[in-house]
Amino acid sequence: MTHAHITSWVVALILFVVAIAFQAKGHEKTKMVHMSLRLFYILIIATGAWILHSMSSFPFLYIVKVIVGLWVVGVMEMILVRTAKGKNTNVLWLQFIVAFVIVLYLGFKLPFGFSFFS
């Protein structure tokens, strides 16, 4: 299930970049890409919940990773919505970068992830 989770967030990041690019150009397919991205938000959350459910106990850092992962998903959605409305997103981009770095670090450091930092 770890591979499905990683695949989901990689595809979601690609869709996020495409949606941002489409919004900047005023492309007509922006809404379709955004809706596809929302589907992948659900897949990310579902596969993450499945991984968490498969564990026998919930160590504290996994709970932190869940919270920060939800933060990443929420900030991605807020960036797209606020960009579509023409509002300032500088603070949201900073939050996205910080949260994404934290969730990647925890994902690679914890035992269920790949051992880049262990």
Contacts in CASP RR format, 6 or more apart in sequence:
PFRMAT RR
TARGET T0000
AUTHOR 0000-0000-0000
METHOD contacts of the structure
MODEL  1
MTHAHITSWVVALILFVVAIAFQAKGHEKTKMVHMSLRLFYILIIATGAW
ILHSMSSFPFLYIVKVIVGLWVVGVMEMILVRTAKGKNTNVLWLQFIVAF
VIVLYLGFKLPFGFSFFS
1 47 0 8 1.000
1 48 0 8 1.000
1 50 0 8 1.000
1 51 0 8 1.000
1 54 0 8 1.000
2 51 0 8 1.000
2 112 0 8 1.000
2 113 0 8 1.000
4 43 0 8 1.000
4 47 0 8 1.000
5 44 0 8 1.000
5 47 0 8 1.000
5 48 0 8 1.000
5 50 0 8 1.000
5 51 0 8 1.000
8 40 0 8 1.000
8 43 0 8 1.000
8 44 0 8 1.000
8 47 0 8 1.000
9 40 0 8 1.000
9 44 0 8 1.000
11 40 0 8 1.000
12 37 0 8 1.000
12 40 0 8 1.000
12 41 0 8 1.000
12 43 0 8 1.000
12 44 0 8 1.000
12 76 0 8 1.000
15 33 0 8 1.000
15 36 0 8 1.000
15 37 0 8 1.000
15 40 0 8 1.000
16 37 0 8 1.000
16 76 0 8 1.000
16 80 0 8 1.000
18 33 0 8 1.000
19 30 0 8 1.000
19 33 0 8 1.000
19 34 0 8 1.000
19 37 0 8 1.000
19 80 0 8 1.000
20 79 0 8 1.000
20 80 0 8 1.000
20 83 0 8 1.000
21 27 0 8 1.000
22 29 0 8 1.000
22 30 0 8 1.000
22 33 0 8 1.000
23 30 0 8 1.000
23 80 0 8 1.000
23 83 0 8 1.000
23 84 0 8 1.000
30 84 0 8 1.000
34 80 0 8 1.000
37 76 0 8 1.000
37 80 0 8 1.000
38 77 0 8 1.000
41 73 0 8 1.000
41 76 0 8 1.000
41 77 0 8 1.000
44 73 0 8 1.000
45 70 0 8 1.000
45 73 0 8 1.000
48 66 0 8 1.000
51 112 0 8 1.000
52 58 0 8 1.000
52 62 0 8 1.000
52 66 0 8 1.000
55 62 0 8 1.000
55 112 0 8 1.000
59 110 0 8 1.000
61 106 0 8 1.000
61 109 0 8 1.000
61 110 0 8 1.000
62 110 0 8 1.000
62 112 0 8 1.000
64 106 0 8 1.000
65 103 0 8 1.000
65 106 0 8 1.000
65 107 0 8 1.000
65 110 0 8 1.000
68 99 0 8 1.000
68 102 0 8 1.000
68 103 0 8 1.000
68 106 0 8 1.000
69 99 0 8 1.000
69 103 0 8 1.000
71 95 0 8 1.000
71 99 0 8 1.000
71 103 0 8 1.000
72 96 0 8 1.000
72 99 0 8 1.000
72 100 0 8 1.000
72 103 0 8 1.000
75 92 0 8 1.000
75 95 0 8 1.000
75 96 0 8 1.000
75 99 0 8 1.000
76 96 0 8 1.000
78 89 0 8 1.000
78 92 0 8 1.000
79 89 0 8 1.000
79 92 0 8 1.000
79 93 0 8 1.000
79 96 0 8 1.000
82 88 0 8 1.000
82 89 0 8 1.000
82 92 0 8 1.000
83 89 0 8 1.000
105 117 0 8 1.000
107 113 0 8 1.000
108 114 0 8 1.000
108 115 0 8 1.000
108 116 0 8 1.000
108 117 0 8 1.000
108 118 0 8 1.000
109 117 0 8 1.000
109 118 0 8 1.000
111 118 0 8 1.000
END
